[in-house]
Amino acid sequence: MDKVDKGLMKKLVNGDIADDDVTEMRRMEKKDHERFWTYLGVLQESVSWNEKILMRLNDHLYIVAKGNDRIVKCDCGHELGDYRTNWKLSCDLRVRETQEQVDEVYYPAAAAPDAAWMEIREYFCPGCVAQLAVEVVPPGYPMIFEALPDLDRFYREYMNRPLSDESPEWFQNKTVESVAKIK
Amino acid sequence: MVAVMKEGASLPVEKTLEYKLQQRDELYKTTGHYWGTKSLTLKEQDPIKYERFYSRIQSAVFAAREKARFVAASPGGREMGESVWALTTAEGDTLAMSLGFISHCAAFPVSIKHMIDNQFEENPGINDGDVFGADDPLTSGAPHPGDTYTLVPISVDGEIVAWACSVNHIMEAGAPQAGSWPVFTVDTFMDGFVFPPMKTGENLRQAKWWDNLWMRRTRAGAMNVLDDRMRLAGCSMIHGSIHEIIGEFGVEYYQQACKEIIEESRRMILDNMRSTMVPGEYEGSCFRISMLKGQQQIWEHADKNELIHVHGVLSLDEDSRIVWDTEGSSRWGYHGFNGYPGGSDVALYLCMTTTFAHSCKASAGVNMNVESIYHEGSIYNPDTEFAACANIWAQSMQMMGVAGNAVHRNFFMRGYLEEAFVVDDAWEGVQGSGVLEDGTPYGFTNFEWVGGGAMGAYSFKDGTPTTWAQHTQLCNVGNSEEFEYLIPPLHHLGRKLEPGLCGHGKYRGGIGQSSVHWMKETGQRLGVTRGGSGTALSTHVSLGMNGGYPAPGVLTVTAKNTNLDEIFDAGGDTPRSAGELLEYSKNGKIKGDVTAWKYDPPEQSMGDNDLWANAAGASGGWGDPLERDIASVVEDIRIGQVPSDFAKLMYGVVAMQDEEGVVHLNEDETSAEREKMIARRRSESIPASEWWLKEREKVINKAMREEVLEMYRSSTSFKGYDTHFKSFWQLDEDFEI
């Protein structure tokens, strides 16, 4: 196999791909460069909205171009703001703080994280309530910013298709500006 | 047999190691190419000869392993992947490696640089066929003294042109706490038999005093001497082979080809990075809890609990090389979980070698494409020469997992889902010492579960159990008898997968595994501890993958004064896993003092019919558990991998297994349960902005346990993390936590 076509990509994304096909993909001597475009095509067809997907972040989340902005959008259509801000700040959040709450998600209980040290944060999409992320951290730990991709550089240097709205402003972490507004 | 050559007259400067090291660095710095090798001339002129040359040196290191390992005493070196042989350049850059734990290519250049910087060429001299040994984390790049190195220089007319190198994980390291991963150490003087690079033999023979040191300074002297022989036997084979190869190809071709090999793989690895990654910044973390309070009372300064924080941000530099910055990771402490940069890289390279050096010659090309930043004073770069490093692996495998997950997140973003899985590797070991009935003392390590653990989930399928070991291609957990044979009082009473032990998700992680060790004929004394990775107090890494839960840490269960004899006489069932041991104790099927340890237990004195059980090797899940296919949950219940009660709590699937093993799904109740769980998500969550305000108050009021506060003090003592922490919580510059 030297290339993954759209049909196979769709199966891979949907989780109904045959093991043999996955093995063939792993045996590719070199990864197919155009995979990214095939991937975006499959993803774009799978969502009900029209904004152009620039990058997949998560099972449900995408960075999309919307007007002059680049925002994070859930496949349900809910928007989680500028991609340069940690999208978790736009989520709903449940914190498991007691051992009883922790033991609901780990088994056996004797191997579950200790609530005296750690809390479990579950991040939900405010729109569809999909669980988007889980953090197991001590109290007071800053939210983990999982991924801040440098889209301009990726599209220009890695994919040879520069984005039309390139700007040095895009690769900046705006999370602090957002929390300042909450304060 | 090739004769070992004696050192001749003084060498021209350009043939000394010191000059070569300086030239290598200068040329790489000024050209960006290894040794300034801009074109692969030999490869282009005669590719067949070039590849034949490489196949010869690669065969030499492979053959060394396949023969030498049968000299070994310890099963880690012989049966598992806990060893490796390599050929390096004169400066220590790897050219070819055998199967085994190949990330130790990060350590060889540290030892060799230490010898060069300390003028070993003059004293004690570096001659063809000399034997050097090392295991000191500060000076040799060893992660911990349990990883022991042998290095043999190869010279032509007095000029060092290569080193044959080997490393294996030994059974016992000679620390106050017996085993090879001591936890209860305070400083390097409690790490065991620690030795910086030193000449231990000549003419491919070890000195007699060297054997005596192993015999006197470790508790498994005979095994360690045999392991030492194993390493040297392999290095001797490589030494002989390389002389033959040089005789065939000529020394000039040899030296130029070596440069081209590394430059070629540097380019291919960089290309692999560019082909699969997305430039940007990727944050992650993990925690390791050190519970020493009350257990280090002789050394008051070490008698405390510590929450060790590992923080990392992975990015790509302007050339697309990976940069791994660990700023914010805790300061080093008076415990055994520290490491120095060389050993830290050995952990980091676990991921980097297997992920990016898969399609090229396995050489030092990876070293030039990964920049690790370990801040001075941190747990990875202590600003003291005396830090204890006996068990860096107890947290560095987690660190590697954080970096590995960042890389795999990139694969997911680029669409290479077939390569993107959750990286966890909660390894486990049992170690200790004893005195047999006849008065014979011994020490041991059982690292059966280092042989493999579960593979994490993908975005399209579950992880698989016991199939994967990040540190080696030679995943093998099938050698329990080897350890039973070598550790007389420990017998496997049970060994199985531990139901439910994984990070759950839309696709769950591979299920972890468990052993129950039964103590029999314990002689005059038997003391047991664990030497494993992170404990069940926290998860292996902090961040689950895309809504899945990260893998749990390791659980230890001990049982003393049991009624096993009664159970045996009655033909009753005995527990096969840590979970079963707890269950049997709870329902009275086994009697005795049963304790579940979420942290490293202090040494346990064990007697006949006592039990030591562990549950480890679990891996993390991917995606929202409520999106898990109901049929998959039912199947998990049917095969005993997820208990039905827990399946309801975690997945909202209501199903019962009857006495014949048939699982009956209640579809109506399952729909209702899942709806209820969705509703609970809505009712029990709050907007993140609201949470932020409340959590900020906690931080300002320091409303958390002292160890957590101390962790933040440690991490914010590094300027960059201080800014990160204070800016996220909008704290004043002079705020002190």
Interface residues (C-beta under 8 A of the other chain):
Chain A: M9 L12 V13 N14 G15 I17 V22 M25 R26 E29 K30 K31 H33 R35 F36 T38 Y39 L40 M55 R56 L57 N58 D59 H60 K88 L89 S90 C91 D92 L93 R94 V95 E104 V105 Y106 Y107 P108 A110 A111 A112 P113 D114 A116 W117 M118 I120 E122 Y123 F124 P126 V129 A130 Q131 L132 A133 V134 E135 V136 V137 P138 P139 G140 Y141 P142 M143 I144 F145 E146 A147 L148 P149 D150 R153 F154 E157 Y158 F171 N173 T175 V176 V179 A180 I182 K183
Chain B: R274 S275 T276 V278 P279 G280 E281 Y282 E283 G284 S285 F287 I289 L307 S359 R409 F412 M413 R414 G415 Y416 L417 E418 E419 S459 F460 K461 E498 P499 G500 L501 H504 K506 Y507 A536 L537 S538 T539 S542 L543 G544 N546 G547 G548 Y549 P550 P552 G553 V554 L555 V557 A578 G579 L582 A596 K598 A615 A618 W622 G623 D624 P625 L626 E627 V642 P643 F646 L649 M650 I678 R681 R682 E684 S685 I686 P687 A688 S689 W691 W692 L693 E695 R696 K698 V699 A703 M704 R705 E707 V708 M711 Y712 H724 F725 S727 F728 W729 Q730
